[in-house]
Amino acid sequence: MKRYIEPLCWAVGLVVLFVWVVVATEVKEETALKVSSKVVAEAAAKPEAEKAHSKAEKAPAKKAEKHAKKAVKEAKKAEKHAKKAETHAKKAETHAKKADAHAKAAEKPAKKAEKAAKKAEKAAEAAAAPAAAGSGEVADVIEMNNPNYKKHKKGICIFTHKKHAEDYKISCGSCHHDKDGKPLESLKMGDPVQNCIACHKKPAKAKVPKGEKWSKEKKREFHADAIHDNCISCHKTWNKENKSKAAPASCKGCHPKKKK
């Protein structure tokens, strides 16, 4: 029995050694596999890490480049707007100079027009108010704008009193007459007279009812009829005697075009 124990111990020892060798080999291989896997993983991860790092480094640069391009674009746009603003400013300056020139050019005619308006106003005032008895003031030019009329349908006639008396040699009695219609031949320039409206009191033109006939005397009660009859009949007579058409005898010939 003793002789079997020793070999058995050797056999057990060999088995244990074998097992230990196997286990150690497996552990070593497992360790080597882990190390190898780690190395491989690290080797594989390194390019990705470098790539990610490179990307991370490039990202701010690209962003900065993008912002820089945008800034350049905005700067160009601002420059363009500035040029436009400058052009508009120059145009505005040109228009202002033109307006100033036009204003200066219009100033002289405006002054002339003002002067003419004042002259016309004085003439109108002279014609508007009936001349009081004893008044010898006579305007050279009389605007036939009688204030007794509410409205004038046509433009206001301008009567050249001085020209009629001095140039055309029309006597005072040709227009001025007494209450019976007789010419005041003894009148001379500066003598007091009454305005036509003082006797021909109705400031209108006679409206004869249909079917009726009015005498000239009745029609002359109306201021417009009295003035027209006096002026037109005189003009027609003068034209006939002088074989001329110089003296106006129509509406357009005496009345200027009415301003709107």
C-alpha positions, 0 to 999 in steps of 0.5 A, spaced: 500 500 500 505 504 501 508 503 494 502 506 491 501 512 495 508 515 493 506 514 485 499 517 487 502 523 490 506 524 484 500 523 480 496 528 484 502 533 484 502 533 476 495 534 475 495 540 480 501 542 476 498 541 470 491 545 472 496 551 475 499 551 468 493 551 464 489 556 469 496 560 468 496 560 461 488 562 460 489 567 465 495 570 461 492 569 455 486 573 457 490 578 460 494 579 453 487 579 450 485 584 454 491 588 453 491 587 446 483 589 446 485 595 449 491 597 445 486 596 439 481 600 442 486 605 443 489 605 436 482 605 433 479 611 438 486 615 437 484 617 429 477 619 431 479 623 437 484 626 433 479 628 428 474 630 433 479 634 436 481 637 429 473 638 428 473 642 435 479 646 433 476 648 426 469 649 428 470 656 432 475 658 426 469 656 421 464 660 425 469 666 426 470 666 418 463 666 417 462 672 422 467 675 418 464 674 411 457 677 414 461 683 417 464 684 410 457 684 407 454 688 412 460 693 411 459 693 404 451 694 404 452 700 409 457 703 404 452 702 399 447 706 403 451 711 405 453 713 398 445 713 396 444 718 402 450 722 399 447 722 392 440 724 395 443 729 399 446 732 393 440 732 389 436 735 395 441 741 395 440 742 387 433 742 388 434 747 394 438 751 389 433 751 384 427 753 388 431 759 391 433 761 384 425 760 382 423 764 388 428 770 386 425 769 379 418 770 382 420 775 386 420 781 381 413 779 378 410 778 384 412 785 386 410 788 379 403 784 380 402 787 387 404 794 385 398 793 379 394 790 384 394 796 388 393 800 382 387 796 380 384 797 387 385 804 387 381 804 381 376 800 383 375 804 390 374 810 385 369 806 381 365 803 387 363 809 391 358 813 388 361 820 387 358 825 392 355 832 390 361 837 390 366 831 389 371 833 383 376 827 383 376 823 377 380 817 376 384 816 369 382 809 369 375 806 372 374 799 374 366 798 373 366 794 379 359 797 382 359 794 389 351 794 389 351 788 385 351 781 389 355 778 383 358 779 376 356 774 371 362 777 366 369 780 367 369 787 370 370 792 364 375 797 365 373 804 362 379 809 360 376 815 362 382 820 361 383 817 354 376 818 352 376 825 354 383 827 352 385 822 346 378 820 343 375 827 344 369 825 347 365 830 351 363 830 358 355 830 356 356 824 351 356 820 358 353 825 363 346 827 363 341 830 367 335 827 370 331 828 364 336 825 360 339 831 357 347 831 356 351 836 361 355 839 355 357 845 360 361 840 364 369 840 364 374 835 367 374 836 375 366 838 375 362 834 381 358 829 378 353 823 380 355 816 379 350 812 374 347 808 380 345 814 383 339 815 378 339 808 375 338 805 382 337 797 380 343 794 380 341 789 374 339 788 367 332 788 365 328 782 365 322 783 360 317 778 361 315 774 355 310 777 351 311 784 354 315 790 351 318 795 355 321 802 353 328 804 353 326 809 358 323 803 363 329 799 361 334 804 363 332 804 370 336 798 371 343 800 371 346 795 367 341 797 361 343 804 362 351 803 362 350 798 356 345 803 352 350 809 353 357 805 351 354 801 346 350 806 342 356 811 342 361 805 340 357 803 334 356 811 332 363 812 332 365 806 328 360 808 323 362 815 322 369 813 322 368 807 318 372 802 323 371 797 328 376 799 333 370 801 338 368 794 341 361 793 341 360 786 343 361 782 350 368 779 348 370 786 346 369 790 353 368 784 358 375 781 359 375 773 361 372 772 368 377 769 372 375 762 375 
